[in-house]
Each structure stands twice: as C-alpha cells, then as structure tokens.
Amino acid sequence: MFTVALANKQPQMSSNVYEEDKDVQDEIIKPIEREIVEQIEENYRDDEKYLLAKIAMAEAEGCNFQTKCFVVMTILNRVENPQFPNTVEEVIFEKHKDTYQFTPIGDGRWNRVEPNDDC
C-alpha cells in the first residue's frame, strides 16, 4: 500500500538533493512514522522497545528520524515474517554463515552506543 502511494507521487526537483518533498513527507512518511510508533507502544515490551531504539541508533546515528524508522521497520517486518526469527532480540542478533545480519552487532558498535531522544 505505501509503495503504491509513494510511486504515484512525483517529487519536485530541488537544488538541494537532500531536501525532501513536503507533500510526500506530510501525506505518506509522517503517517507511517506515527503508525510505527503506535505499533511499538501498543505491542512491544519495554525491553524490546529499548532494543529497537538501540539498533536504530547503532545503524543510523546522525541520520534523521525517518531513517531510524526504516531500521525499526526492517526489524519488525522480519519478526512478522516466518522466514526469520520471531522476536526482536533474535532478529537483531541473527547470524547467517558466521555473519551478523546487522553490521553494528558484528563490528561492536552495538556495545558502544545508547539510544538518544530521537530514537
């Protein structure tokens, strides 16, 4: 549903390639962000919320809230997918052929960060 809505929008070109289309932000991205936050608040324990915030920080520190939401969405999608482990913790720490699925786990960054207010 979100992919179709986003594909139908034609963002305006900008001299700043990082400037985001306000219509896309207001009509699509912000409602998705609110939905993610509500889903987490309603369906996940405090320890799981902490793990989600920490992996978002470890993967996307210095990035905007939207990018951190994408990290969290990846984890939640995997939890819901039967091809992946079914808990937040197991997804975050999953290994495939001796390689962690999330770089901060493998390179030790996970142990050096704590979530900030943006997470």
Disulfide bonds with the S-S distance in Angstrom:
none
